[in-house]
Amino acid sequence: MSILKNTKTLLLLLVLSTLFSSCKDTIKINPANKENKSVYYFIRHAEKDRSDPTNKNPSLTMQGQERANKWAVYFKDKNIAAVYSTNYKRTQQTALPIAKEQNLEIIGYIAKELISENFIVNNKGKNIVIVGHSNTTPELVNRILGEQKYEDIADRENNNVFIVTLTKNKTTAKTQKVN
């Protein structure tokens, strides 16, 4: 009787150990969550095809495709939880390598509707990438900061990242050039 009881106990411990061990491996821990810190990375789309000035929805150039791939490398170890993009070819094509690298779907957005209390709450404690345009990217950053800190991005600049960090007590922003 005691051998059977010990066998059942041992089997139960083995099952529980395996269960907890496998759960640990599948949960992606974000160190920023300890502080409920949210980090938003705002980037402008990569270089677009300018060969047809009447085309309002151009694709990326070869140089733009290369930059989009560089963005994926830049974000590789940043534990990105979501990738947002407007519904234009150039922003979608910029976001795609990042989303693929992070094994995520691209979430579409409309610039004037993105930043809201709901957006902030839903992304609390996460690292997020938002791909936009020369005017909407700084506009979104300014909206989240609650001040007019940044101007539109120069027409030929595609390598800036605006990094906005939200914690319980403060919001900070900085820019960085990524080549």
LINZIUR-V383970 format. One record per residue. N is the residue number from 0. RES is the residue in three letters. PHI is phi as a letter, one per 40 degrees, with the letter a starting at -180 (* if undefined). Layout:
<<N & RES & PHI> <N & RES & PHI>>
//
This chain:
<<0 & MET & *> <1 & SER & c> <2 & ILE & c> <3 & LEU & c> <4 & LYS & c> <5 & ASN & c> <6 & THR & c> <7 & LYS & c> <8 & THR & c> <9 & LEU & c> <10 & LEU & c> <11 & LEU & c> <12 & LEU & c> <13 & LEU & c> <14 & VAL & c> <15 & LEU & c> <16 & SER & c> <17 & THR & c> <18 & LEU & c> <19 & PHE & c> <20 & SER & c> <21 & SER & c> <22 & CYS & c> <23 & LYS & c> <24 & ASP & c> <25 & THR & c> <26 & ILE & c> <27 & LYS & c> <28 & ILE & c> <29 & ASN & b> <30 & PRO & d> <31 & ALA & c> <32 & ASN & c> <33 & LYS & d> <34 & GLU & b> <35 & ASN & f> <36 & LYS & c> <37 & SER & b> <38 & VAL & b> <39 & TYR & b> <40 & TYR & b> <41 & PHE & b> <42 & ILE & b> <43 & ARG & c> <44 & HIS & d> <45 & ALA & c> <46 & GLU & d> <47 & LYS & b> <48 & ASP & c> <49 & ARG & b> <50 & SER & c> <51 & ASP & b> <52 & PRO & c> <53 & THR & c> <54 & ASN & c> <55 & LYS & c> <56 & ASN & b> <57 & PRO & c> <58 & SER & c> <59 & LEU & c> <60 & THR & c> <61 & MET & c> <62 & GLN & c> <63 & GLY & c> <64 & GLN & c> <65 & GLU & c> <66 & ARG & c> <67 & ALA & d> <68 & ASN & c> <69 & LYS & c> <70 & TRP & c> <71 & ALA & d> <72 & VAL & c> <73 & TYR & d> <74 & PHE & c> <75 & LYS & d> <76 & ASP & b> <77 & LYS & b> <78 & ASN & f> <79 & ILE & c> <80 & ALA & c> <81 & ALA & a> <82 & VAL & b> <83 & TYR & b> <84 & SER & a> <85 & THR & c> <86 & ASN & c> <87 & TYR & c> <88 & LYS & d> <89 & ARG & c> <90 & THR & c> <91 & GLN & c> <92 & GLN & c> <93 & THR & c> <94 & ALA & c> <95 & LEU & d> <96 & PRO & c> <97 & ILE & c> <98 & ALA & c> <99 & LYS & c> <100 & GLU & c> <101 & GLN & c> <102 & ASN & f> <103 & LEU & b> <104 & GLU & c> <105 & ILE & c> <106 & ILE & b> <107 & GLY & c> <108 & TYR & a> <109 & ILE & b> <110 & ALA & d> <111 & LYS & c> <112 & GLU & b> <113 & LEU & c> <114 & ILE & c> <115 & SER & a> <116 & GLU & c> <117 & ASN & c> <118 & PHE & c> <119 & ILE & c> <120 & VAL & c> <121 & ASN & c> <122 & ASN & b> <123 & LYS & c> <124 & GLY & g> <125 & LYS & b> <126 & ASN & b> <127 & ILE & b> <128 & VAL & b> <129 & ILE & b> <130 & VAL & b> <131 & GLY & b> <132 & HIS & b> <133 & SER & c> <134 & ASN & c> <135 & THR & c> <136 & THR & c> <137 & PRO & c> <138 & GLU & c> <139 & LEU & c> <140 & VAL & c> <141 & ASN & d> <142 & ARG & c> <143 & ILE & c> <144 & LEU & c> <145 & GLY & g> <146 & GLU & a> <147 & GLN & c> <148 & LYS & c> <149 & TYR & b> <150 & GLU & c> <151 & ASP & d> <152 & ILE & c> <153 & ALA & d> <154 & ASP & d> <155 & ARG & b> <156 & GLU & c> <157 & ASN & b> <158 & ASN & b> <159 & ASN & c> <160 & VAL & b> <161 & PHE & c> <162 & ILE & b> <163 & VAL & b> <164 & THR & b> <165 & LEU & b> <166 & THR & b> <167 & LYS & d> <168 & ASN & b> <169 & LYS & a> <170 & THR & b> <171 & THR & b> <172 & ALA & a> <173 & LYS & a> <174 & THR & b> <175 & GLN & a> <176 & LYS & c> <177 & VAL & b> <178 & ASN & b>>
//
